[in-house]
Amino acid sequence: MRKLGLFALFAVMSCASAGSTAGTGGAATSQQQAPARPWPVLTRKHVDLWLHGYALLLRDTATVPVFRRGYRAHIEGLKSQRGVKTMLDVNRDQLQSRLALSPALFNGQFAPMYFASFDQMRQVINLFLQAEGNPGATNDATLRQYFAVLASSYPAAADREWLRLFSEALEDERRQFFDAYWNSENSARINYVRATDSLWQGNYRLKLQRFLNNTQQESGDLILAQTLGGEGRTVNFGSRQNAVAVTWPERDPREAIYVFAHEIVSGLVTTAVNDNTTPTEQRAGISSRYVTAGTVRAGAMLLERAAPDLAAGYTRFYLAQAGLSTSGDINARLASTFSLPDAIRQAIERQLDVILGGI
């Protein structure tokens, strides 16, 4: 099978500078350029396109929504005004019906973060489909890794047929609507990208770097995604190769940093919950609810320790994400909305103290 330049994919994510964009056919930046700063602020059109497709198919009813509130209705309104109807619209019922039957498909939201562009992603998807989802069908070690990523979310033949239709529908969506929409939004919000990068690299990354270093998240890419709300999307390649997609700010550049803090504590929260719940609670889904609540609470705890000037803004942001009042005793409201057993809360606090107390 063709190599497709896949050896560059892990490296390309960290090669662009703040405010740069990657289009659907963007080429990899030369690896001979000067190394990027840790955790550069980036935008990735193909990440937004893929999440856009999921946002138009999923009913986002979580307390903290994955996608920006009102995103789906906003997009449907724009497409109606412009008289645009794409393959994604025509095949919506079919795509939604399979989503309801196969939980693994939900994790496909993370797939674009492993790739450098939509064109590259589609090439790998086509090879994956030709191989019938078998990572062992190629001798190329890197391509095999990407097949394994796709196979984890699209394991069955029916799932792979869903992937084929979804990727084809997204290509049509891209041509008819999304490219122009994304470019317009990017132009309107580019100042927030620059402001986020300035705040991040000049202040808050430095304050969070000890936590990042001591949790094997030393570096990676901080991706601003137009589609996302209070729940980010994170993949971990290694201590220097991570990617965290967060909300693209519309009003305050700190919003991106709030969601980043929420994302980077997820590993320690999962450990705290698993250590303090029974197998029965884990099978019943109770532990997953504690992880959701604990991640919101742990993000606040982290900022209280490492960047206390962000703590109140973080709390108000997540209360607003939950559709709650942001006035009055916001700390009590956050604790009651995202309640945790004392044992889990204390375990999170202990882990944070150990991590931030380390070298």
C-alpha positions in Angstrom: 0.0 0.0 0.0 1.1 3.6 -0.6 2.8 5.4 2.3 1.0 8.7 1.7 3.6 10.6 3.7 2.1 9.2 7.0 5.4 9.2 8.8 5.1 13.0 9.0 1.6 12.9 10.5 2.7 12.7 14.2 5.2 15.5 13.7 3.0 17.9 11.6 0.6 18.6 14.4 3.3 20.6 16.2 4.8 22.5 13.3 2.5 25.4 12.7 2.4 28.7 14.6 -0.4 30.5 16.4 -3.2 31.6 14.2 -2.3 29.3 11.4 -4.9 27.3 9.6 -4.8 23.9 7.9 -7.1 23.5 5.0 -8.4 20.2 3.6 -5.4 19.8 1.5 -2.7 21.5 3.5 0.8 20.1 3.1 3.0 19.3 6.1 5.2 22.0 7.3 8.9 21.3 6.8 10.4 19.5 9.8 13.6 21.5 9.2 12.0 24.7 10.6 12.7 25.8 14.1 10.9 23.7 16.8 7.5 25.1 17.7 6.9 26.4 21.2 5.3 23.9 23.7 1.5 23.7 23.2 1.1 26.1 20.2 -2.3 27.5 19.6 -3.6 26.2 16.3 -6.7 26.0 14.1 -7.5 22.9 12.1 -10.2 23.1 9.5 -10.4 19.3 9.0 -11.0 18.8 12.8 -13.8 21.3 12.7 -15.3 19.7 9.6 -15.4 16.2 11.1 -16.8 17.5 14.4 -19.3 19.6 12.4 -20.6 16.4 10.8 -21.1 14.7 14.2 -22.7 17.9 15.6 -25.3 17.8 12.9 -26.1 14.1 13.6 -26.0 13.8 17.4 -28.5 15.1 20.0 -26.2 16.7 22.5 -28.1 16.5 25.8 -25.2 16.4 28.3 -25.1 18.9 31.2 -21.9 20.2 29.7 -22.5 20.0 25.9 -19.8 18.7 23.6 -20.8 21.1 20.9 -21.4 24.8 21.1 -25.0 25.5 22.3 -27.3 26.1 19.3 -24.7 25.1 16.8 -26.9 22.6 14.9 -29.8 25.0 14.6 -27.5 27.8 13.5 -26.0 25.7 10.7 -29.4 24.4 9.6 -30.7 28.0 9.4 -27.7 29.2 7.3 -28.0 26.3 4.9 -31.7 26.8 4.5 -31.2 30.5 3.8 -28.6 29.7 1.1 -30.7 26.9 -0.4 -27.9 24.3 0.3 -28.7 20.6 0.6 -25.7 18.2 0.8 -25.2 14.5 1.0 -25.0 14.9 4.8 -28.6 16.3 4.8 -29.9 13.7 2.4 -28.4 10.8 4.3 -29.0 12.1 7.8 -31.6 9.5 8.9 -29.5 6.6 7.7 -26.4 8.0 9.5 -28.3 8.7 12.7 -29.9 5.2 12.8 -26.5 3.5 12.8 -25.2 5.9 15.4 -28.0 4.8 17.7 -27.0 1.2 17.3 -23.2 1.3 17.5 -21.7 3.2 20.6 -18.2 2.7 19.1 -19.1 5.3 16.4 -19.2 8.0 19.0 -15.5 7.7 19.6 -14.9 8.5 15.9 -15.1 12.1 16.9 -11.5 11.9 18.0 -10.2 10.5 14.7 -9.3 13.7 12.8 -6.9 14.7 15.6 -4.6 11.9 14.4 -4.4 13.4 10.9 -2.9 16.4 9.2 -5.7 17.2 6.7 -9.0 16.0 5.5 -7.5 14.8 2.1 -4.9 12.8 4.0 -7.6 11.4 6.3 -9.8 10.3 3.4 -6.9 8.6 1.7 -6.2 6.5 4.8 -10.0 5.8 5.2 -10.2 4.5 1.7 -7.2 2.2 2.3 -8.7 1.1 5.6 -12.0 0.2 3.8 -10.2 -1.7 1.1 -8.4 -3.7 3.8 -11.8 -4.4 5.4 -10.7 -2.8 8.6 -7.8 -5.2 9.2 -4.7 -3.4 10.6 -2.7 -6.5 9.7 -3.4 -6.0 6.0 -0.4 -3.7 5.6 3.3 -4.1 6.3 3.6 -0.3 6.8 3.9 0.1 10.6 2.7 3.7 10.5 -0.3 2.9 8.3 -1.1 0.0 10.6 -1.2 2.4 13.5 -3.8 4.5 11.7 -5.8 1.5 10.8 -5.9 0.5 14.4 -7.1 4.0 15.4 -10.0 3.7 12.8 -10.7 0.1 13.7 -11.3 1.1 17.4 -14.3 3.3 16.3 -15.4 1.4 13.2 -14.9 -2.2 14.1 -17.8 -3.9 12.3 -18.6 -4.1 8.6 -21.7 -2.0 9.1 -19.6 0.6 11.0 -17.2 0.8 8.1 -20.0 1.3 5.7 -21.2 4.1 8.0 -17.7 5.6 7.8 -17.6 5.4 4.0 -20.9 7.2 3.7 -20.1 9.7 6.4 -16.7 10.7 4.8 -18.3 11.0 1.4 -21.1 13.1 2.8 -18.6 15.3 4.5 -16.7 15.9 1.3 -19.9 17.1 -0.3 -20.6 19.2 2.8 -17.1 20.7 2.6 -17.5 21.6 -1.1 -21.0 23.0 -1.0 -21.0 24.8 2.4 -18.3 24.2 5.0 -15.2 25.6 3.3 -16.8 29.0 2.7 -18.5 29.0 6.2 -15.3 28.1 8.0 -13.2 30.6 6.1 -15.7 33.4 6.9 -15.8 32.4 10.6 -12.0 32.2 10.8 -11.6 35.7 9.4 -14.1 37.0 11.9 -12.5 35.3 14.9 -8.8 35.5 14.0 -8.2 38.2 16.6 -9.4 35.8 19.3 -6.8 33.2 18.1 -4.0 35.7 18.5 -5.3 36.9 21.9 -5.6 33.3 23.1 -2.1 32.6 22.0 -0.7 35.7 23.7 -2.4 34.9 27.0 -1.5 31.3 26.8 2.2 31.4 25.8 2.9 34.6 27.8 1.2 33.6 31.0 -1.0 30.6 31.6 1.0 27.9 29.9 3.9 28.8 32.2 1.6 28.5 35.2 0.3 25.1 34.1 3.5 23.7 32.8 4.5 21.9 36.1 1.2 20.1 36.0 1.6 19.2 32.3 5.2 18.0 32.8 4.3 15.8 35.8 1.3 14.2 34.0 3.2 13.3 30.8 1.6 16.1 28.9 4.7 18.1 28.4 3.8 19.3 24.9 1.3 19.0 22.2 -1.2 21.1 20.2 -3.9 23.3 21.6 -6.5 23.4 18.8 -9.3 26.0 18.7 -12.4 24.4 17.3 -15.4 26.4 16.2 -17.8 23.5 16.8 -16.9 22.7 20.5 -18.5 23.9 23.7 -17.5 23.0 27.2 -16.3 19.5 26.5 -13.0 19.4 24.6 -11.6 16.5 22.6 -8.2 15.0 23.6 -5.8 12.4 22.2 -2.5 11.4 23.8 0.3 10.2 21.6 3.0 10.6 24.2 4.5 13.2 26.5 5.5 15.4 23.6 2.7 14.5 21.2 -0.7 15.3 22.5 -3.6 17.2 21.0 -6.4 19.0 22.9 -9.2 20.6 20.9 -11.1 23.2 22.8 -13.8 25.9 22.2 -12.8 28.7 19.9 -13.5 31.8 21.9 -16.3 34.2 20.8 -16.1 36.7 23.6 -13.1 36.0 25.9 -9.9 34.3 25.0 -9.8 32.7 28.4 -12.6 30.4 27.4 -10.2 28.3 25.5 -7.9 28.0 28.6 -10.9 27.0 30.8 -11.7 24.1 28.5 -8.0 23.2 28.2 -7.8 23.0 32.0 -10.9 20.8 32.0 -9.4 18.4 29.5 -5.9 18.0 31.0 -7.2 16.7 34.4 -9.3 13.9 32.9 -6.6 11.2 33.5 -6.2 11.9 37.2 -10.0 12.1 37.6 -10.5 8.7 36.0 -7.9 7.2 38.4 -9.6 8.8 41.4 -13.0 7.5 40.3 -11.8 4.0 39.5 -10.0 3.8 42.9 -13.1 4.8 44.8 -16.0 3.0 43.0 -17.0 -0.6 43.0 -17.1 -2.9 40.0 -20.9 -2.8 40.3 -21.0 1.0 40.2 -18.7 0.9 37.2 -20.9 -1.6 35.3 -24.0 0.5 36.1 -22.4 3.7 34.6 -22.3 5.5 37.9 -18.5 5.9 37.7 -18.8 7.5 34.3 -21.1 10.1 35.7 -18.6 10.8 38.5 -15.9 11.2 35.8 -17.9 13.8 34.0 -18.6 15.8 37.2 -15.1 15.2 38.6 -13.5 16.6 35.5 -15.4 19.9 35.8 -14.5 20.1 39.5 -10.9 19.1 39.0 -10.4 21.8 36.4 -11.5 24.3 39.0 -9.3 22.8 41.7 -6.3 22.9 39.3 -6.8 26.6 38.5 -7.3 27.5 42.1 -3.9 26.2 42.8 -2.0 27.1 39.6 -3.8 30.1 38.1 -6.2 31.5 40.8 -7.1 34.5 38.7 -8.9 32.2 36.3 -10.8 30.2 38.9 -14.0 32.4 39.1 -14.1 32.8 35.3 -13.8 29.0 34.9 -16.6 28.4 37.4 -18.9 30.9 35.6 -18.1 29.4 32.3 -19.1 25.9 33.3 -22.2 27.0 35.1 -23.2 28.9 31.9 -22.5 25.7 29.9 -24.9 23.9 32.1 -27.5 26.6 31.6 -27.3 27.9 35.2 -27.0 31.3 36.8 -23.5 32.7 37.1 -24.3 35.1 39.9 -24.5 34.6 43.7 -22.5 31.8 45.3 -21.0 30.3 42.2 -18.7 27.9 44.0 -21.6 26.3 45.9 -23.6 26.1 42.8 -20.7 24.4 40.9 -20.3 21.9 43.8 -24.0 21.0 43.9 -24.4 20.8 40.1 -21.3 18.6 39.7 -21.6 16.8 43.0 -19.0 14.1 44.0 -18.7 11.7 46.9 -16.2 13.0 49.4 -13.8 10.1 48.8 -13.5 10.9 45.1 -13.2 14.7 45.7 -10.5 14.1 48.3 -8.6 11.7 46.1 -8.6 14.3 43.3 -7.3 17.0 45.7 -4.5 14.7 46.9 -3.4 13.9 43.4 -3.3 17.5 42.5 -1.2 18.3 45.5 1.2 15.5 44.7 1.4 16.5 41.0 1.9 20.2 41.6 4.3 19.5 44.4 6.6 17.5 42.1 9.6 18.6 40.3 
